[in-house]
Amino acid sequence: MRTPGLQYLYLQKPFILILLVATLSVLPWIGMGEYYTKGEPREASVAVSMLEEGNWILPRVYADEFAYKPPFTHWIIAAFSLPSGEVTPFTSRLPSAIAFVIMIACCFFFFGRNLKGHKAFIACLLMITSFELHRAAMTSRVDMVLTALIVGGLVSLYYWEENKKTKGIPWYIPVLLGCAALVKGPVGILLPLLIFGIYLLLMKYNFWKVLLKTTIVAILSFVPLFIWYYLAYREAGQDFLNVVWAENFGRLLGSEDVNIKYNLGHEEPFWYNFITLATGFIPWTLLIFFSLFGLKYTIRIPQIKIWKDKLLSMHKIKLFSLVAAVIIVLFYCIPMSKRSVYLMPAYPFIAIFMAQYILYIAEYHSRVNRFFAVFMGCLINIVAICCLLALCGVLNIAELSGHFVSRTKTIYDVKLFSDALSQPSFIYILLLIALFYSLFVLFYQLRKKNNLKIFYTVVGVYFMFGLLQDGVALPTFKNGTSVKPFITEIKKKYPLTKDNMYVMNNLLEYGNLYGPNFYLHNAFKNFEKELPESGYFFSTPGAMEKILPMYGDEYSFSLLDQTPNPYNDVREVVQVYKLKKK
């Protein structure tokens, strides 16, 4: 029996193909490389506490600190970690990867069943290869799970109106929105219902009926979150309510006058969101940018009535997608706190319009499409040749870069990538061969006149380039900037236990050592609360400049060990002191 090829899957089983591509883009690589940012071990430590301490409501994660976010994602991490008995980078990143694949599948069905042509397929490829979504799918954070639940909730709300005209309430809608709220708070409910409500009004539903329906769904969806709030309040009281207020309203109104012991951060101007959208869809925003120089422009004074008629005459899927994309972006322009991951729920609904525009470019502006293909092909070909030369020992990338860069951190990072690309392995050779083959196909297709195939081969080349990054370069980089080797070493050298390790826990003054905390299984105690007789103290040089004037007369701090450089999740040298009361 003949094994189905890619062309057969594309023509006959496109859903299976898109599912395979989405899965291959993330699942094989999430366990490769340790934590190298502070966010991943911070979230993973919550699941560690759940498994080791048995507190599944409000686990303590750093000295006396409790988790800031609702626990749904951490429950999943803990569940995935139960078979092995420990939380690992693979098990903690697995919820994000699975949520990403499920979201892609959901979007393919949503767009594919209602829009003709290649739009749904291309939109999913854009999402799979977009920088922002791919990065979130590969990390141990809550944002990808939240995005998938919000998108799933929006699709369910759409079909509720499409199939039942909002009669009854399907049970899965409050479940999806309730789970979204258990990931990151009320925004998981309020934002989808705001989008849905505006969409219904554009569909000429009665305002009071819309208000009633969305209110009922909101009440049902809030039940799980309120139950968790009640249980968590019983454990932490007013401190918990302060965090809830700060995380959900402080980020909206600003970080002033919030009674918490850390800065909310991420305060950016409104245009920051549009910059992150452009970078988040790299490299496909480059194609859109190039197209601007190949289009003819006609300046017309817009007439509101004409635009309104065009808007209301759109296909319902497109109208819903437009409303979702615009509302999500504008909604996140309001809060003082802004991060690129906040906008991820808008990506599927933006991607469908990008797919339509790319099809237009391929059909009517083939020169732009071909220019972009040549640009991407040449750029990635140069990288591939450098990888091959490094693998053969002909090119030393670190030595070459030394002539162009002088920043110590950059030199260190390039050295890590250079080491990764010069070490032969089966997966490295396989991915490099696949990349060169995809480049060959691209330049072969450029000799033809099928512009859609040219675009697909560009996607294939960039996809293989991404696999080479995730499977070869990034794991070495992550391991080289992880604090795990240092923690493993000091655990062998010193008698560290859960009862003798101390840190400062005041984020207004000091940075928390989330990486060391994870690899030491949440063993840190709060020095300022415990004031121990002796023990081991973990800190950084910058923090010690503040600590010694306050406690130097009462305690002696003898430096025992430290990381060889500051290139880790803390972004400072991590030090271990022998602590003793005078």
SEDRENTI-133537 format. One line per 5 residues: their letters; for each residue x, y, z of C-alpha. Coordinates in Angstrom, 1 decimal. Each point is the difference from the previous one (the first is absolute). Layout:
BEGIN
a) X,Y,Z | ... $
//
This chain:
BEGIN
mrtpg) 0.0,0.0,0.0 | 1.4,3.4,-1.0 | 0.8,2.3,2.9 | -1.9,3.3,-0.4 | 2.3,2.9,-0.9 $
lqyly) -0.3,3.7,0.9 | -1.8,0.8,-3.2 | -2.6,-2.7,0.7 | -0.5,1.2,3.6 | -0.3,3.6,-1.2 $
lqkpf) -2.6,-0.8,-2.6 | -2.0,-2.8,1.8 | 0.8,0.3,3.7 | 1.0,3.6,0.7 | -1.0,-0.2,3.7 $
ilill) 2.3,-2.9,0.6 | 2.8,1.8,-1.7 | -0.5,3.3,2.0 | -0.2,-2.1,3.2 | 3.3,-1.8,-0.8 $
vatls) 1.7,3.3,-0.8 | -1.2,1.7,3.2 | 1.0,-3.0,2.1 | 3.4,-0.3,-1.6 | 0.7,3.7,0.5 $
vlpwi) -0.1,-0.3,3.8 | -0.5,-3.4,1.6 | 3.4,-1.6,-0.8 | 2.0,3.0,1.3 | -1.6,1.2,3.2 $
gmgey) 2.0,-2.3,2.2 | 3.3,1.1,-1.5 | 1.7,2.6,2.1 | -0.3,1.2,3.6 | -1.7,3.1,1.3 $
ytkge) 1.8,3.2,-1.0 | -2.5,2.7,0.9 | -1.6,0.8,3.3 | -3.6,-0.5,-1.1 | 0.3,-3.7,-0.8 $
preas) 1.4,-1.2,3.3 | -2.4,2.3,1.9 | -3.0,-1.7,-1.6 | 1.5,-3.5,0.2 | 0.7,0.5,3.7 $
vavsm) -3.8,0.4,0.7 | -0.5,-3.6,-1.3 | 3.0,-1.2,2.0 | -1.7,1.4,3.2 | -3.2,-1.7,-1.0 $
leegn) 1.6,-3.4,-0.3 | 2.4,0.3,3.0 | -2.1,1.9,2.5 | -3.5,-1.1,-1.1 | -1.4,3.5,-0.2 $
wilpr) -2.0,0.2,-3.2 | -1.9,3.3,0.8 | 2.7,2.6,0.9 | 3.4,-1.6,0.0 | 3.1,1.7,1.4 $
vyade) 2.6,0.4,-2.7 | 2.9,2.2,1.3 | 0.7,0.2,3.7 | -3.3,1.2,1.3 | -1.3,1.3,-3.3 $
faykp) -3.3,-1.5,-1.4 | -0.8,-0.4,-3.7 | -1.3,3.3,-1.7 | -2.1,-1.7,-2.6 | -3.0,-2.5,0.1 $
pfthw) 1.2,-3.6,0.0 | -1.6,-1.6,-3.1 | 3.2,-0.2,-2.1 | 2.0,-1.2,3.1 | -2.5,-2.7,0.6 $
iiaaf) 0.6,-1.3,-3.5 | 3.8,0.2,0.5 | -0.3,-1.9,3.2 | -2.2,-2.6,-1.6 | 2.5,-0.5,-2.9 $
slpsg) 2.8,-0.3,2.6 | -1.7,-2.6,2.2 | 1.1,-3.1,-2.0 | 3.7,1.0,0.4 | -0.5,1.4,3.4 $
evtpf) 1.8,3.3,-0.8 | -0.5,3.2,-1.9 | 2.4,0.2,-3.0 | 0.4,2.5,-2.8 | -1.9,-2.4,-2.3 $
tsrlp) -3.0,-0.6,2.3 | -0.2,3.7,0.9 | 0.1,1.1,-3.7 | -2.4,-2.8,-1.1 | -3.2,1.9,0.8 $
saiaf) 1.0,2.9,-2.2 | 1.0,-2.2,-2.9 | -3.2,-2.0,0.1 | -2.1,3.1,0.4 | 1.7,1.4,-3.1 $
vimia) -0.7,-3.1,-2.1 | -3.6,-0.1,1.1 | -0.5,3.7,-0.8 | 1.5,-0.6,-3.5 | -2.4,-2.9,-0.6 $
ccfff) -3.0,2.1,1.3 | 0.9,2.9,-2.3 | 0.4,-2.3,-3.0 | -3.5,-1.4,0.5 | -1.4,3.5,0.8 $
fgrnl) 1.3,1.7,-3.1 | 0.2,-3.1,-2.3 | -3.7,-0.9,0.3 | -1.1,3.5,-1.0 | 2.6,1.6,-2.3 $
kghka) 0.9,-1.4,-3.4 | 3.4,-0.5,-1.4 | 3.3,-0.1,1.8 | -0.7,2.7,2.5 | -0.5,-2.3,3.1 $
fiacl) 3.1,-2.0,-0.9 | 2.2,3.0,-0.5 | -1.4,1.7,3.1 | 1.0,-3.0,2.1 | 3.5,-0.1,-1.5 $
lmits) 0.4,3.7,0.8 | -0.9,-0.7,3.7 | 2.3,-3.1,0.2 | 3.0,1.9,-1.3 | -0.7,3.4,1.7 $
felhr) 2.7,1.0,2.4 | -2.3,0.9,2.9 | -2.3,-3.1,0.0 | 2.9,-2.4,-0.5 | 1.9,1.5,2.8 $
aamts) -2.9,-0.2,2.4 | -0.7,-3.6,-1.1 | 3.5,-1.0,1.0 | 0.0,1.5,3.5 | -1.3,-0.8,3.5 $
rvdmv) -2.3,2.9,0.3 | -3.8,0.5,0.3 | -0.4,2.2,-3.1 | -0.4,-2.7,-2.7 | -2.5,-2.0,2.1 $
ltali) -2.0,3.3,0.5 | 0.1,0.8,-3.7 | -1.2,-3.4,-1.0 | -2.9,0.1,2.4 | -1.0,3.5,-1.0 $
vgglv) 0.1,-0.9,-3.7 | -1.9,-3.2,0.7 | -2.6,2.0,2.0 | -0.4,2.6,-2.8 | -0.5,-2.8,-2.7 $
slyyw) -2.6,-1.6,2.3 | -1.8,3.3,0.4 | 0.0,0.5,-3.7 | -1.6,-3.4,-0.7 | -2.5,0.6,2.8 $
eenkk) -1.3,2.9,-2.0 | 0.4,-1.6,-3.4 | -1.7,-3.3,0.9 | -2.4,0.8,2.8 | -0.5,3.8,-0.3 $
tkgip) 1.1,0.3,3.7 | -2.8,-2.3,1.2 | 0.9,-2.0,3.1 | 3.6,0.0,1.2 | 2.3,-2.9,-1.1 $
wyipv) 1.7,-1.3,3.1 | 3.5,0.1,-1.6 | 0.0,3.8,-0.3 | 0.0,0.8,3.8 | 2.5,-2.9,0.4 $
llgca) 2.4,1.5,-2.5 | -0.3,3.6,1.3 | 0.1,-1.2,3.6 | 3.2,-1.9,-0.7 | 1.4,3.1,-1.7 $
alvkg) -0.8,2.0,3.2 | 1.7,-2.6,2.1 | 3.2,0.6,-2.1 | 0.3,3.7,0.4 | -3.1,1.6,1.6 $
pvgil) -3.2,1.7,-1.2 | 1.5,1.1,-3.3 | -0.5,-3.5,-1.3 | -3.8,0.5,0.3 | -0.5,3.7,-0.5 $
lplli) 2.0,0.4,-3.2 | -1.6,-2.8,-2.0 | -3.5,1.1,1.1 | 0.8,3.6,-0.9 | 1.0,-1.1,-3.5 $
fgiyl) -3.1,-2.2,-0.3 | -2.3,2.7,1.2 | 1.3,2.6,-2.5 | -0.3,-2.6,-2.8 | -3.6,-0.7,1.0 $
llmky) -0.8,3.7,-0.1 | 1.5,0.2,-3.5 | -2.2,-2.9,-0.9 | -2.9,2.2,1.1 | -1.0,-1.9,3.1 $
nfwkv) -1.9,1.9,2.6 | 2.3,1.7,2.5 | -1.9,-1.2,3.1 | 0.0,-3.5,-1.3 | 3.7,0.1,-0.6 $
llktt) 0.6,1.4,3.5 | -2.2,-2.7,1.6 | 1.6,-2.9,-1.9 | 3.6,1.1,0.6 | -0.7,0.7,3.7 $
ivail) -1.4,-3.5,0.5 | 3.0,-1.6,-1.7 | 2.3,2.2,2.1 | -1.7,-1.0,3.2 | 0.3,-3.7,-0.8 $
sfvpl) 3.6,0.4,-1.2 | 1.0,1.8,3.2 | -1.1,-2.8,2.3 | 3.3,-2.0,-0.1 | 2.1,3.2,0.5 $
fiwyy) -2.1,1.2,2.9 | 0.3,-3.4,1.7 | 3.8,0.2,-0.4 | 0.0,3.6,1.3 | -1.9,-1.1,3.1 $
layre) 2.2,-2.9,0.7 | 3.2,2.1,-0.6 | -1.3,2.8,2.2 | -0.5,-2.5,2.9 | 3.7,-0.8,-0.3 $
agqdf) 1.5,3.4,-0.5 | -2.6,2.6,1.0 | 0.5,3.6,-0.9 | 3.5,-0.6,-1.5 | -1.7,-2.1,-2.7 $
lnvvw) -2.7,2.6,-0.7 | 2.8,2.6,-0.4 | 1.6,-2.1,-2.6 | -3.3,-0.7,-1.8 | -0.7,3.7,-0.1 $
aenfg) 3.5,0.9,-1.2 | 0.2,-2.7,-2.7 | -3.5,0.7,-1.5 | -0.5,3.7,0.6 | 3.4,1.4,0.8 $
rllgs) 1.3,-1.1,-3.4 | -3.0,1.8,-1.5 | 0.2,3.2,1.9 | 3.7,0.2,0.9 | 2.2,-1.4,2.7 $
edvni) -0.4,2.9,2.5 | -1.9,-0.5,3.2 | -0.1,-3.8,-0.2 | 0.8,-1.7,3.3 | 2.5,-2.6,-1.2 $
kynlg) 3.7,-0.6,0.4 | 1.0,-0.1,-3.6 | -0.1,2.2,-3.1 | -2.6,-0.9,-2.6 | 2.3,1.3,-2.7 $
heepf) -0.3,-0.2,-3.8 | -1.3,3.6,-0.3 | 0.1,1.0,-3.6 | -1.6,2.6,-2.3 | -3.0,-1.1,-2.2 $
wynfi) 2.0,-0.3,-3.2 | 2.1,-2.7,1.6 | -2.8,-2.5,-0.9 | 0.3,0.7,-3.7 | 3.8,-0.4,0.1 $
tlatg) -0.3,-3.3,1.7 | -2.7,-1.2,-2.5 | 2.4,0.8,-2.8 | 2.9,-1.9,1.6 | -2.3,-2.7,1.2 $
fipwt) -0.9,-1.0,-3.5 | 3.5,0.0,-1.3 | 1.0,-0.9,-2.7 | -3.4,0.4,-1.7 | -0.2,3.7,0.9 $
lliff) 3.1,0.4,-2.3 | -2.1,-1.3,-2.9 | -2.7,2.5,0.8 | 2.6,2.8,0.3 | 1.6,-0.9,-3.4 $
slfgl) -3.5,0.0,-1.6 | -0.5,3.6,0.9 | 2.6,1.0,-2.6 | -1.8,-2.1,-2.7 | -3.5,1.3,0.3 $
kytir) -1.7,2.9,-1.7 | -1.8,2.4,2.3 | -3.1,2.0,-0.7 | -0.9,2.7,2.5 | -3.7,0.2,0.7 $
ipqik) -1.9,1.8,2.7 | -1.7,-2.8,2.1 | -3.7,0.1,0.3 | -1.3,-1.4,3.3 | -3.2,-1.5,-1.5 $
iwkdk) 2.0,-1.9,-2.7 | 2.4,-1.4,2.6 | -2.9,-0.9,2.2 | -1.8,-1.8,-2.8 | 3.2,-1.9,-1.0 $
llsmh) 0.6,-0.9,3.6 | -3.5,-1.5,0.5 | 0.1,-1.8,-3.3 | 3.1,-1.9,0.9 | -0.1,-3.8,0.5 $
kiklf) -1.0,-0.6,3.6 | 3.3,-1.8,0.7 | 1.9,3.0,-1.2 | -2.2,2.5,1.8 | 0.4,-2.0,3.3 $
slvaa) 3.8,-0.3,-0.6 | 0.3,3.8,-0.7 | -2.0,0.8,3.2 | 2.2,-2.4,2.0 | 3.3,1.3,-1.3 $
viivl) -0.9,3.7,0.4 | -1.5,-0.4,3.5 | 2.9,-2.0,1.4 | 2.6,2.4,-1.3 | -1.9,3.1,1.2 $
fycip) -0.9,-1.6,3.3 | 3.7,-0.6,0.8 | 0.8,3.6,-1.0 | -1.9,1.2,3.1 | 2.0,-1.6,2.8 $
mskrs) 3.2,1.6,1.2 | 1.6,-3.4,0.0 | 0.7,-1.4,-3.5 | 1.7,-3.2,-1.2 | 0.2,-1.5,-3.4 $
vylmp) -1.6,-3.3,1.2 | -3.2,1.8,1.1 | -0.8,0.5,-3.7 | 0.3,-3.7,-1.0 | -3.8,-0.7,0.0 $
aypfi) -0.2,2.4,-2.9 | 2.5,-1.9,-2.1 | -2.3,-2.6,-1.6 | -2.5,2.7,-0.9 | 2.7,2.2,-1.5 $
aifma) 1.6,-3.0,-1.8 | -3.1,-0.6,-2.1 | 0.2,3.5,-1.4 | 3.7,-0.3,-0.6 | -0.6,-3.3,-1.8 $
qyily) -2.6,1.7,-2.3 | 2.5,2.8,-0.7 | 2.8,-2.4,-0.7 | -2.2,-1.9,-2.5 | -0.7,3.4,-1.6 $
iaeyh) 3.7,0.7,-0.3 | 0.8,-3.4,-1.4 | -2.7,0.4,-2.7 | 0.2,3.6,-1.0 | 3.5,1.2,1.2 $
srvnr) 2.2,-3.0,-0.8 | 3.2,2.1,-0.1 | -0.4,0.9,3.7 | -0.6,-3.7,0.8 | 3.1,-1.1,-1.9 $
ffavf) 2.1,2.8,1.4 | -0.9,-1.1,3.5 | 0.7,-3.6,-0.8 | 3.5,1.0,-1.4 | 0.7,2.1,3.1 $
mgcli) -1.0,-2.7,2.4 | 1.7,-2.7,-2.0 | 3.3,1.9,-0.2 | 0.0,1.0,3.6 | -0.7,-3.5,1.3 $
nivai) 2.4,-1.5,-2.5 | 2.8,2.1,1.4 | -0.8,-1.2,3.5 | -0.2,-3.7,-1.2 | 3.4,0.3,-1.7 $
cclla) 1.5,1.5,3.1 | -1.4,-2.9,2.0 | 1.5,-2.5,-2.4 | 3.4,1.7,0.1 | -0.1,0.1,3.8 $
lcgvl) -1.0,-3.7,0.1 | 3.0,-0.9,-2.3 | 2.4,2.1,2.2 | 0.7,2.5,-2.8 | -1.7,2.9,1.7 $
niael) 0.3,1.1,3.6 | -3.1,2.3,0.5 | 1.1,1.2,3.4 | 3.5,1.0,-1.3 | -1.5,1.7,-3.0 $
sghfv) -2.6,2.0,2.0 | 2.8,1.3,2.3 | 1.0,2.3,-2.8 | -3.4,1.7,0.0 | -1.4,0.0,3.6 $
srtkt) 1.6,1.1,3.3 | -2.9,-0.4,2.4 | 0.9,-2.8,2.4 | -3.5,-1.5,0.2 | -0.3,-0.1,-3.8 $
iydvk) 3.4,-1.7,-0.3 | -1.1,-2.6,2.6 | -3.3,-0.7,-1.8 | 1.8,-0.3,-3.4 | 2.5,-2.4,1.6 $
lfsda) -2.9,-2.2,1.2 | -1.6,-0.1,-3.5 | 3.4,-0.6,-1.6 | 0.5,-3.0,2.3 | -3.4,-1.4,-0.8 $
lsqps) 0.5,0.3,-3.8 | 3.5,-1.6,0.1 | -1.1,-3.1,1.8 | -1.2,-2.8,-2.3 | -3.1,-2.0,1.0 $
fiyil) -2.5,-2.1,-1.9 | -2.9,2.5,0.5 | 2.3,2.9,-1.1 | 1.1,-1.7,-3.2 | -3.5,-1.1,-0.8 $
llial) -1.5,3.5,0.5 | 2.8,1.6,-2.0 | -0.6,-2.4,-2.9 | -3.7,0.7,0.2 | 0.7,3.8,0.0 $
fyslf) 2.2,-0.2,-3.1 | -2.6,-2.2,-1.8 | -2.7,2.6,0.8 | 2.3,2.7,-1.4 | 0.5,-2.0,-3.1 $
vlfyq) -3.7,-0.4,-0.5 | -0.5,3.7,0.5 | 2.5,1.1,-2.6 | -1.4,-2.7,-2.3 | -3.6,1.4,0.4 $
lrkkn) 1.3,3.5,-0.7 | 0.7,-1.2,-3.6 | -3.7,-0.9,-0.3 | -3.0,2.4,-0.1 | -2.2,-1.5,2.8 $
nlkif) 0.2,2.8,2.5 | -2.0,-1.8,2.7 | 2.4,-2.9,-0.1 | 2.8,2.5,0.3 | -1.5,1.4,3.2 $
ytvvg) -0.6,-3.5,1.4 | 3.7,-0.8,-0.6 | 1.0,3.2,1.8 | -2.1,-1.2,3.0 | 1.7,-3.4,-0.3 $
vyfmf) 3.5,1.5,0.0 | -0.8,2.3,3.0 | -1.6,-3.0,1.8 | 3.1,-2.1,-0.4 | 2.2,2.9,1.1 $
gllqd) -2.1,0.2,3.1 | 0.4,-3.7,0.7 | 3.8,0.4,-0.3 | -0.1,2.8,2.6 | -2.3,-1.9,2.4 $
gvalp) 1.8,-3.3,-0.4 | 3.6,1.0,-0.1 | 0.8,3.7,0.8 | -2.4,0.9,2.8 | 0.5,-3.1,2.3 $
tfkng) 3.7,0.8,0.3 | -0.8,3.7,0.5 | -2.5,-0.8,2.7 | 2.3,-2.4,1.8 | 2.9,2.5,-0.2 $
tsvkp) -2.1,2.7,1.6 | -1.7,-2.2,2.6 | 0.8,0.1,3.7 | -0.5,-3.8,0.3 | 3.7,-1.1,-0.4 $
fitei) 0.9,2.4,2.8 | -2.8,-1.3,2.3 | 1.0,-3.6,-0.7 | 3.6,0.8,0.9 | -0.7,1.7,3.3 $
kkkyp) -2.5,-2.7,1.1 | 2.9,-2.4,-0.1 | 2.4,2.3,1.8 | -2.2,1.3,2.9 | -2.6,-1.6,2.3 $
ltkdn) -3.0,1.9,-1.3 | -3.4,-0.9,1.4 | -3.5,1.5,0.1 | 0.8,1.4,3.5 | 3.3,1.9,-0.7 $
myvmn) -0.4,2.0,-3.2 | -1.0,3.6,0.1 | -0.7,2.9,-2.4 | -1.5,3.5,0.1 | -3.6,0.1,-1.3 $
nlley) -0.8,3.6,-0.7 | -0.4,0.7,-3.7 | -0.1,3.7,0.6 | 3.6,-0.2,1.1 | 1.5,-3.2,-1.3 $
gnlyg) -0.3,-2.4,-3.0 | -1.3,-3.4,0.9 | 2.1,-3.0,-0.9 | -2.7,-2.1,-1.7 | 2.4,-2.2,-1.9 $
pnfyl) 2.0,-1.1,3.1 | -3.3,-0.4,1.9 | -1.4,-2.4,-2.6 | 3.1,-2.2,-0.1 | 0.1,-0.1,3.8 $
hnafk) -3.7,-1.1,0.2 | -1.4,3.2,1.6 | 2.3,-0.4,3.0 | 0.7,3.7,0.6 | -1.2,1.7,3.2 $
nfeke) -0.5,3.7,0.5 | 3.1,1.3,1.9 | -1.7,3.2,1.3 | -2.8,-2.1,1.6 | 2.0,-2.9,1.3 $
lpesg) 3.2,1.9,1.2 | 1.8,-3.3,0.4 | 3.1,-0.7,2.1 | 1.8,-1.5,-2.9 | -0.5,-1.5,-3.5 $
yffst) 0.7,0.7,-3.7 | -0.9,3.3,-1.6 | -0.7,0.4,-3.7 | 0.3,3.5,-1.5 | 1.6,2.1,-2.7 $
pgame) 2.8,2.7,0.2 | -2.5,2.8,-0.6 | -2.3,-1.2,2.8 | 2.9,-0.5,2.4 | 0.8,3.7,-0.4 $
kilpm) -3.4,0.7,1.7 | 0.0,-3.0,2.4 | 3.5,0.5,1.6 | -0.7,3.5,1.4 | -3.2,-1.3,1.6 $
ygdey) 1.1,-3.3,1.4 | 3.8,0.1,-0.1 | 0.3,0.9,3.6 | -2.3,-2.9,1.1 | 1.1,-2.7,-2.4 $
sfsll) 3.1,-1.1,-1.7 | -0.3,-0.9,-3.8 | 2.9,-2.2,-1.2 | 0.0,-0.4,-3.8 | 0.3,-3.8,-0.9 $
dqtpn) -0.8,-0.2,-3.7 | -1.4,1.9,-2.9 | -0.9,-0.5,-3.6 | 2.8,0.7,-2.5 | -2.0,2.8,-1.8 $
pyndv) -3.3,1.8,0.3 | -1.5,-1.6,-3.1 | -2.9,-1.8,1.5 | -3.7,0.6,0.8 | 0.9,2.4,2.8 $
revvq) 2.2,2.0,-2.4 | 2.5,0.4,2.9 | 2.7,-2.2,1.6 | -1.7,-2.3,2.5 | 1.9,-0.4,3.3 $
vyklk) -0.1,-2.4,2.9 | 1.0,1.3,3.4 | 0.6,-1.8,3.3 | -2.3,1.9,2.4 | 0.6,0.2,3.7 $
kk) -1.3,2.2,2.8 | 2.7,1.9,1.9 $
//
